[in-house]
Amino acid sequence: MENYHIDNIDAFVGKQIGISDWLEIDQKRVDAFAEATNDHNPLHVDPDWARQNGPFGGPVAHGFLTLSLLSWFAYQAKLQPAGVEFGVNYGFERVRFMAPVRVGDRIRNRVVLTAADGRGEGRYVLKTQNTVEIEGGSRPALVATWLAMYMKA
């Protein structure tokens, strides 16, 4: 984004600061997340079971998998403002899982900067509204208010 710099970050409050590319959620990614988190719910990792017994007609991604992809979406969409050395996850104010992400769906994140708070000593907390969209879907997969702390270079 042109002129997106920590020194003029206030000019971007209330504006969309980025949108990621689409990312397909495949069974391999869901299975890897299940292994990493020890969450082997058949709704996620057993396609036959999910088709026969689940409410969504097949396997779906873990909600926390979708949430965890916000970091990748932010990096991919270049959401770190110029003029900062690095940023760290500061937490979430609110997370809502709105619709299931079915295996095979493509998702992306649309980000609006809602606040920028200087904390002194070159530290800034940026608050963003993140809406993870499902391609062709009528509802987002999730909506999250995310906080990140950035340190000025």
GUPA-860123 format. One record per residue (C-alpha): x negated, y negated, z negated. Coordinates in Angstrom, 1 decimal. Example, Ala and Ser with C-alpha at 12.3 -4.5 7.8 and 13.67 -1.06 7.14 Angstrom:
% residues 2
<<-12.3; 4.5; -7.8>>
<<-13.7; 1.1; -7.1>>
% end
This chain:
% residues 153
<<0.0; 0.0; 0.0>>
<<-1.4; -3.3; 1.0>>
<<-2.7; -5.6; -1.8>>
<<-1.7; -3.0; -4.4>>
<<-4.2; -4.0; -7.1>>
<<-4.3; -3.9; -10.9>>
<<-4.9; -7.6; -11.0>>
<<-1.6; -8.4; -9.3>>
<<0.4; -5.3; -10.5>>
<<3.3; -7.4; -11.8>>
<<4.2; -8.3; -8.2>>
<<5.0; -4.7; -7.6>>
<<7.4; -4.1; -10.5>>
<<10.8; -3.2; -9.3>>
<<9.5; -2.1; -5.9>>
<<8.9; 1.3; -4.3>>
<<5.2; 1.9; -4.5>>
<<5.0; 5.2; -2.7>>
<<6.5; 8.2; -1.2>>
<<4.7; 11.5; -0.8>>
<<4.7; 13.8; 2.1>>
<<7.0; 16.8; 2.1>>
<<5.7; 19.9; 0.4>>
<<7.2; 23.4; 0.9>>
<<7.8; 25.5; -2.2>>
<<7.0; 29.1; -1.3>>
<<7.2; 32.2; -3.3>>
<<3.4; 32.4; -3.6>>
<<3.4; 29.1; -5.4>>
<<6.2; 30.1; -7.7>>
<<4.5; 33.4; -8.6>>
<<1.2; 31.6; -9.3>>
<<3.0; 29.2; -11.6>>
<<4.7; 32.2; -13.4>>
<<1.3; 33.8; -13.9>>
<<-0.2; 30.5; -15.2>>
<<2.6; 29.9; -17.7>>
<<3.7; 33.5; -18.5>>
<<7.2; 32.6; -17.4>>
<<8.2; 35.7; -15.4>>
<<12.0; 35.1; -15.4>>
<<13.4; 37.2; -12.5>>
<<15.3; 34.1; -11.3>>
<<11.9; 32.8; -10.2>>
<<9.8; 35.8; -9.4>>
<<12.1; 38.6; -8.3>>
<<13.7; 37.6; -5.0>>
<<15.9; 40.7; -4.8>>
<<17.2; 40.2; -8.3>>
<<17.7; 36.5; -7.7>>
<<19.7; 37.2; -4.5>>
<<21.9; 39.8; -6.2>>
<<22.3; 38.3; -9.7>>
<<21.3; 34.6; -9.7>>
<<23.6; 31.7; -9.3>>
<<21.6; 30.1; -6.4>>
<<21.6; 32.9; -3.7>>
<<17.9; 33.5; -4.2>>
<<14.8; 32.6; -6.2>>
<<14.2; 29.1; -7.4>>
<<11.1; 27.2; -8.6>>
<<10.6; 26.7; -12.3>>
<<11.8; 23.2; -13.3>>
<<8.4; 22.7; -14.9>>
<<6.7; 23.6; -11.6>>
<<8.5; 20.8; -9.9>>
<<7.6; 18.4; -12.8>>
<<4.0; 19.5; -12.7>>
<<3.8; 18.6; -9.0>>
<<4.2; 14.9; -9.8>>
<<0.5; 14.7; -10.4>>
<<-0.3; 16.0; -6.9>>
<<2.4; 13.8; -5.4>>
<<0.9; 10.8; -7.1>>
<<-2.6; 11.6; -5.8>>
<<-1.3; 12.4; -2.4>>
<<0.7; 9.2; -2.1>>
<<-2.3; 7.1; -3.5>>
<<-0.4; 5.6; -6.4>>
<<-3.4; 4.6; -8.4>>
<<-3.8; 0.9; -7.9>>
<<-7.1; -0.6; -6.6>>
<<-9.3; -2.0; -9.3>>
<<-9.0; 0.8; -11.8>>
<<-11.7; 3.3; -12.6>>
<<-9.3; 6.1; -13.6>>
<<-5.9; 7.0; -14.9>>
<<-4.5; 9.5; -17.4>>
<<-1.1; 11.0; -18.0>>
<<0.5; 9.0; -20.9>>
<<3.7; 11.0; -21.1>>
<<7.4; 10.9; -20.1>>
<<10.2; 8.8; -21.4>>
<<12.9; 10.9; -19.7>>
<<13.1; 13.9; -17.4>>
<<16.3; 15.3; -15.9>>
<<16.4; 18.4; -13.7>>
<<19.3; 17.6; -11.3>>
<<19.3; 20.4; -8.7>>
<<17.5; 23.7; -8.2>>
<<14.5; 23.9; -5.8>>
<<15.1; 27.1; -3.8>>
<<12.1; 29.0; -2.5>>
<<11.6; 27.6; 1.0>>
<<12.8; 24.1; 0.2>>
<<10.7; 21.1; 1.0>>
<<10.4; 18.4; -1.6>>
<<8.8; 15.0; -1.9>>
<<8.5; 12.3; -4.5>>
<<9.7; 8.7; -4.2>>
<<8.2; 6.3; -6.8>>
<<9.3; 2.9; -8.0>>
<<7.2; 0.9; -10.4>>
<<9.5; -0.2; -13.2>>
<<7.0; -1.8; -15.7>>
<<3.4; -2.7; -16.1>>
<<2.1; -3.4; -19.6>>
<<-1.4; -4.7; -20.3>>
<<-2.7; -3.1; -23.4>>
<<-6.0; -5.1; -23.8>>
<<-9.6; -4.0; -23.1>>
<<-8.8; -3.4; -19.5>>
<<-6.0; -0.8; -20.2>>
<<-2.6; -0.8; -18.5>>
<<0.4; 1.4; -18.9>>
<<2.4; 1.7; -15.8>>
<<6.0; 3.1; -16.0>>
<<7.4; 4.7; -12.8>>
<<10.7; 6.1; -11.8>>
<<10.0; 9.3; -9.9>>
<<12.7; 10.9; -7.8>>
<<11.8; 14.3; -6.3>>
<<14.0; 14.8; -3.3>>
<<15.0; 18.0; -1.6>>
<<14.9; 17.8; 2.2>>
<<18.5; 17.9; 3.4>>
<<19.8; 17.9; -0.2>>
<<22.5; 15.7; -1.6>>
<<21.0; 15.5; -5.1>>
<<17.4; 15.1; -6.2>>
<<15.6; 18.0; -7.8>>
<<14.5; 15.8; -10.7>>
<<14.4; 12.3; -11.9>>
<<11.6; 11.4; -14.4>>
<<10.4; 8.2; -16.0>>
<<6.6; 8.7; -16.2>>
<<4.0; 6.7; -18.0>>
<<0.3; 6.6; -16.9>>
<<-2.5; 4.7; -18.5>>
<<-5.1; 3.1; -16.2>>
<<-8.5; 1.7; -17.1>>
<<-9.7; -1.3; -15.2>>
<<-13.0; -0.8; -13.3>>
% end
